[in-house]
Every structure is written in structure tokens, then in C-alpha cells.
Amino acid sequence: MTKFTFGALSMGAALALAAPAFATECIAPANPGGGWDFTCRQISSIMYEIGVVDAPIQVTNMAGAGGGLAFVNVVNERNTDPDLIVAASSATTTRLAQNAYAGSTADQVRFVGAIGADPGVIVVAADSPFQSLTDMVDAILADPTSVAFAGGSAVGGFDHMKPLQILQAAGLEDITQIRYIGVDGGADAITQTIGGFTQAMTGDMSEIVGFVRSGDVRVLAVLTEERVPGFEDIPTAREQGYDVVAVNWRGLYVPGGITDAEFNVWAERLAAVAASPQWQAAMEANGLAPFTKVGDDFQDWIDGVIAQTEALSRLIGVIQ
């Protein structure tokens, strides 16, 4: 695979190389209104607005199997289509790592990049005795069953993985002892925690902003590389000694059979969107944090995330 660098292709050369004979398409692997739909519509609209594509990009909603229907369709029917992009997120890699797409694997497509993310968070009620992430980790190391986490994903899902990664980084040998209760979405998870039914909530920043502003919760850590703009008082897990980054990134993949040159065109286009004022405004309006990884560096990062998720999933028995 050719290493992508922003200097490798001028924007003009890149666009000339991949000028489509017909309209390009972005598949959102879900019904209208969700995160994948948002990704397709925002990125596609901005690409046309800033002139990196010559015509509007068609957005197609293809719901089914948690993204699996779209994934299998791309692999089996459109493997060499250079005019196709597909919205992806952390849910995509989690499901691939757990073999939720009926035997499909991540190397059957090429991940172009991520240009924004909903930061992962670890949250407690305002009256919790835990004042820092270290307070909580120390309590769990002393008694792994003493803290129950509520999250909006099922057991083995992305929310469940966040505290597991933190406790693994802290040196807990048997992470299967960690108590996790999957509920129907982040709002229910935060309600469980505020109500005292669980000791902590694991979720995303967008789910807890209102509760932070009302003073109902304390955020022990944000799981980003740097503190989140607008929430600079919330420390990262990294700065508290736990090397964990867990964000629900927003990005794209393309068919696995396209050429390196065609891949680089989409990387150029996505990088241009990331740098645009339109995308900065979209992130601010939708509670996303900066998170830009584009090209082969992103593919390498994806490979590492999938390997870690697969290993954790085996440890807790989600996959054999």
C-alpha cells in the first residue's frame, strides 16, 4: 500500500486523476437521522461546497445488520468502484473485531480517515466519592466488583470497552470481574448513575453535555489525546496515567479493490473537508472534537484498534 502524504499529490492533480464519469455516492449504513447519516450528508455536502468534487454526491441509506448489509454489498458488488465512499465509526470497527458482519474482515475495505470524534467519557454523579479517575481505579483494583458501569451499548459494545481498557492499562489482570450494565442508550445510562443504581457511566461527550451544565454529574476523564475545546477543565485519562484513547470517530471507508492513486484522491478530499471552516462549524454545532487521521496512518491505527478490541472481546467471552 502506498504511503499517503499530503504532498504526494497536488489537489488539482488528485482531482484530475479521479474525475468521475458519473455522480459519486456515499452510503450511510443506517436509516436517516443517525451518526452515519450525519457523516455522509455533512462530508458530501462540504466536498461539493469547497469544490473538491465536480457534482453533488448522492447519499444512499442502506440500513441493516448494524452496518453489515452495506459492508457486504461494497465487498461483493462494488469492490473496485472508485466513486463510492461509506460512512464509518467506532461501531464499524467494533463489529468487525467481533465478527458481527458474518465473516467479513476489515482488510476487505480501505479506511480513508476520520475527521472528528465524539469523545468517550467516564462519568459519576455529582455526589460520588470519586473525585478523580485514579480514585475510581484504586477502588476497583481493591475490589473489582465495587463499581458498576452503565452504558448505552450492549455487553461487549464500544461503551463496555472503555472502562475495560482503562482497568487493563491500570494493571487489573482479570477484567471479566468488571461489572457492566448495558441499557437503552446514553440517556438511560446517565439516569442510572445519577439515581445511584450504578456507580459510574461510560459513554460519549454528546450524551452528557446537558448533565454537565446542570451540575448533575462529574466527568472523571475524557478519553481523547488532548482536552476537549469548551471543556478544558476535564482531564484526559492519559494525563492521569492511563494511556487510553477511545473516541467515537466519524469517517469513511472505500472499496478494498480500488488503486492506491484512487485511495489517495479520497484522502486528499477528506483532508480538505477537515481543514474547511464549514467542517469546523459542523463539529461545533454537533458536539464533535477535533480528531484528524487521514490516509495510511489511519489504516494503521484502525488495525491496532481492531486487534485490541478483538483481544478484549475474547477475554470477556463475547467471541470465542
C-alpha positions in Angstrom: 0.0 0.0 0.0 1.4 3.4 -1.0 2.1 5.7 1.9 -0.1 8.8 1.7 1.3 12.2 2.3 -0.4 15.4 1.7 2.4 16.5 -0.5 2.2 13.4 -2.6 -0.5 14.7 -4.9 -1.5 18.3 -5.6 -5.2 18.9 -5.2 -5.5 19.7 -8.9 -3.7 16.5 -9.9 -5.7 14.4 -7.5 -9.0 15.6 -8.7 -8.0 15.3 -12.4 -6.9 11.7 -11.7 -10.3 10.7 -10.3 -12.7 12.9 -12.1 -15.8 10.7 -12.1 -17.8 10.0 -15.3 -20.9 9.9 -13.1 -22.0 11.2 -9.7 -20.2 9.8 -6.7 -22.1 8.1 -3.9 -21.9 8.0 -0.2 -23.5 5.1 1.6 -24.9 5.7 5.1 -25.3 2.2 6.6 -28.3 3.2 8.6 -31.6 5.0 8.4 -31.7 8.8 8.1 -31.0 10.7 11.3 -28.2 8.8 12.9 -24.5 9.3 13.1 -23.6 7.5 9.8 -26.3 9.5 8.0 -24.8 12.7 9.5 -21.3 11.8 8.4 -22.4 11.1 4.8 -24.5 14.2 4.4 -22.1 16.7 6.1 -19.0 15.4 4.4 -20.6 15.0 1.0 -22.2 18.5 1.1 -18.9 20.1 2.2 -16.9 18.3 -0.5 -19.1 19.8 -3.2 -19.3 23.3 -1.5 -15.5 23.6 -1.3 -15.1 22.3 -4.9 -13.2 19.1 -4.4 -15.8 17.2 -6.3 -17.4 18.5 -9.5 -21.0 17.4 -8.8 -23.2 16.8 -5.7 -22.6 13.4 -4.1 -25.6 11.1 -3.8 -26.3 9.9 -0.3 -27.9 6.4 -0.1 -29.2 5.0 3.2 -28.6 1.2 3.4 -29.7 0.1 6.9 -29.3 -3.5 8.1 -27.2 -5.7 10.4 -25.6 -2.8 12.2 -23.7 -1.7 9.0 -23.2 -5.2 7.9 -25.5 -5.1 4.9 -23.7 -2.1 3.4 -20.3 -3.6 4.2 -21.1 -6.9 2.4 -22.6 -5.0 -0.5 -19.5 -3.0 -1.0 -17.2 -6.0 -0.8 -19.2 -8.3 -3.0 -20.8 -5.9 -5.5 -18.6 -2.8 -5.7 -15.1 -3.8 -4.7 -13.4 -1.7 -7.4 -15.8 1.3 -7.6 -13.6 4.4 -7.2 -16.7 6.7 -6.9 -18.0 5.2 -3.7 -17.4 6.2 -0.1 -19.1 4.7 3.0 -19.7 6.4 6.4 -17.9 4.6 9.3 -17.3 5.0 13.0 -16.0 3.2 16.0 -19.1 0.9 15.8 -17.8 -0.3 12.5 -14.5 -1.5 13.8 -16.0 -2.9 17.0 -18.4 -5.1 14.9 -15.7 -6.2 12.6 -13.5 -7.1 15.5 -16.3 -9.2 17.0 -17.2 -10.9 13.7 -20.6 -9.4 13.6 -20.5 -9.0 9.8 -20.8 -12.7 9.1 -17.2 -13.5 8.4 -16.3 -10.1 6.8 -12.9 -8.6 7.8 -11.5 -5.1 8.0 -8.9 -5.8 5.3 -11.7 -6.2 2.7 -12.1 -2.4 2.5 -9.7 0.5 2.9 -10.3 3.0 5.7 -9.7 6.6 4.4 -9.8 8.6 7.5 -11.6 10.2 10.5 -12.1 13.9 10.8 -14.0 14.3 14.0 -15.0 12.3 17.0 -17.4 12.1 19.9 -15.1 11.8 22.9 -15.5 8.9 25.2 -16.1 9.8 28.9 -16.2 8.2 32.3 -18.8 10.0 34.5 -20.0 9.8 38.1 -22.9 11.5 39.9 -22.1 14.9 41.4 -22.3 13.4 44.9 -19.9 10.5 44.1 -17.0 10.0 46.5 -14.7 9.6 43.4 -13.0 12.9 42.7 -10.7 11.6 40.0 -10.2 8.7 37.7 -7.4 7.4 40.0 -9.8 7.4 42.9 -12.1 5.1 41.0 -9.4 2.9 39.6 -7.9 2.4 43.0 -11.3 1.3 44.4 -11.8 -1.2 41.6 -8.3 -2.6 42.0 -9.0 -3.1 45.7 -12.4 -4.7 44.9 -13.2 -5.2 41.2 -16.9 -5.7 41.9 -17.3 -2.5 43.8 -18.1 -0.3 40.8 -20.8 -1.0 38.3 -20.8 0.9 35.0 -23.9 1.8 33.0 -23.5 2.2 29.2 -25.7 2.6 26.2 -24.2 -0.3 24.2 -24.7 -4.0 24.7 -22.2 -6.1 26.6 -19.1 -6.2 24.5 -20.0 -3.0 22.7 -18.0 0.2 22.5 -19.2 1.7 25.8 -18.3 -1.5 27.6 -14.8 -1.5 26.1 -13.9 1.9 27.6 -13.6 1.0 31.3 -12.1 -2.3 30.3 -9.3 -0.5 28.5 -8.7 1.8 31.5 -8.6 -1.1 34.0 -6.3 -3.1 31.7 -4.0 -0.1 31.5 -4.1 0.1 35.3 -2.9 -3.5 35.6 -6.1 -5.3 36.5 -5.4 -8.9 35.4 -9.0 -10.2 35.3 -11.1 -7.6 33.6 -14.0 -10.0 33.5 -14.7 -9.0 37.1 -15.7 -5.5 36.0 -19.5 -5.0 36.3 -21.2 -3.5 33.3 -24.9 -3.0 32.7 -26.0 -2.3 29.1 -29.1 -0.1 28.9 -31.1 1.5 26.0 -28.9 4.5 25.2 -26.7 7.1 26.9 -29.6 9.0 28.5 -30.7 5.8 30.4 -27.1 5.1 31.4 -26.6 8.6 32.9 -30.0 8.4 34.6 -29.0 5.1 36.2 -25.8 6.7 37.6 -27.4 9.9 38.8 -30.1 7.8 40.5 -27.5 5.7 42.3 -28.3 2.4 40.6 -24.7 2.3 39.2 -21.6 4.0 40.4 -20.4 5.3 37.0 -21.4 5.9 33.4 -19.4 5.1 30.3 -20.4 6.9 27.2 -19.8 9.8 24.8 -19.5 13.5 25.5 -22.5 14.4 23.4 -24.7 12.3 25.7 -23.7 14.1 28.9 -23.3 17.8 28.0 -26.6 18.8 29.4 -26.0 16.9 32.7 -22.5 18.6 33.0 -24.0 22.0 32.6 -26.8 21.3 35.1 -24.2 20.1 37.6 -25.7 16.7 38.0 -22.5 14.8 37.1 -18.8 14.9 37.4 -16.7 13.8 34.5 -13.6 12.0 35.8 -11.9 11.7 32.4 -12.3 12.4 28.7 -10.8 9.6 26.5 -9.1 11.9 24.0 -5.5 12.7 23.2 -5.9 16.3 24.4 -8.6 18.1 26.4 -11.8 18.9 24.5 -12.3 22.5 23.4 -15.1 24.1 25.5 -14.5 21.5 28.3 -10.9 22.3 29.2 -11.5 21.7 32.9 -12.0 17.9 32.2 -8.7 16.0 32.3 -7.9 13.2 29.9 -7.2 9.7 31.0 -3.7 9.9 29.6 -2.7 12.8 31.8 -3.9 10.8 34.8 -1.6 8.0 33.9 -3.9 5.7 31.8 -2.8 5.6 28.1 -6.3 5.1 26.7 -7.9 7.0 23.8 -11.5 5.9 23.0 -13.5 8.1 20.7 -16.4 7.5 18.5 -14.8 8.8 15.4 -16.6 9.9 12.2 -15.0 8.9 9.0 -15.1 6.9 5.7 -14.0 3.7 4.1 -13.8 2.9 0.4 -13.9 -0.4 -1.6 -10.8 -2.6 -1.0 -10.1 -3.1 -4.7 -9.5 0.5 -5.7 -6.0 1.6 -6.6 -3.6 3.5 -4.4 -4.0 6.6 -6.6 -7.8 6.4 -6.2 -7.4 5.9 -2.5 -5.2 9.0 -2.2 -7.7 11.1 -4.1 -10.3 10.4 -1.4 -7.7 11.0 1.3 -7.0 14.4 -0.3 -10.7 15.3 -0.5 -11.3 14.2 3.2 -8.3 16.2 4.4 -9.7 19.3 2.6 -13.0 18.8 4.4 -11.2 18.5 7.7 -9.4 21.8 7.1 -12.5 23.7 6.0 -14.4 26.3 8.1 -17.6 24.5 7.2 -16.5 21.3 8.9 -15.2 23.3 12.0 -18.7 24.8 12.2 -20.4 21.4 11.8 -18.2 19.9 14.6 -19.0 22.7 17.0 -22.8 22.5 16.2 -22.8 18.8 16.8 -20.5 18.4 19.8 -17.6 16.7 18.0 -14.0 17.2 19.0 -11.1 17.5 16.5 -9.7 14.1 15.6 -8.0 14.0 12.2 -6.3 10.9 10.9 -6.2 10.5 7.1 -4.6 8.1 4.8 -2.4 5.1 5.6 -1.7 6.4 9.1 -5.4 6.0 9.8 -5.4 2.4 8.4 -2.5 1.5 10.7 -4.4 3.0 13.6 -7.6 1.0 12.7 -5.6 -2.2 12.5 -4.4 -1.6 16.1 -7.9 -0.7 17.4 -9.4 -3.9 15.9 -6.7 -6.1 17.3 -7.2 -4.6 20.8 -11.0 -4.9 20.6 -10.7 -8.5 19.4 -8.4 -9.3 22.3 -10.7 -7.7 24.9 -13.7 -9.3 23.4 -12.1 -12.8 23.7 -11.2 -12.0 27.3 -14.8 -11.2 28.3 -16.3 -14.1 26.2 -18.1 -12.0 23.6 -16.2 -14.0 20.9 -14.5 -17.4 21.2 
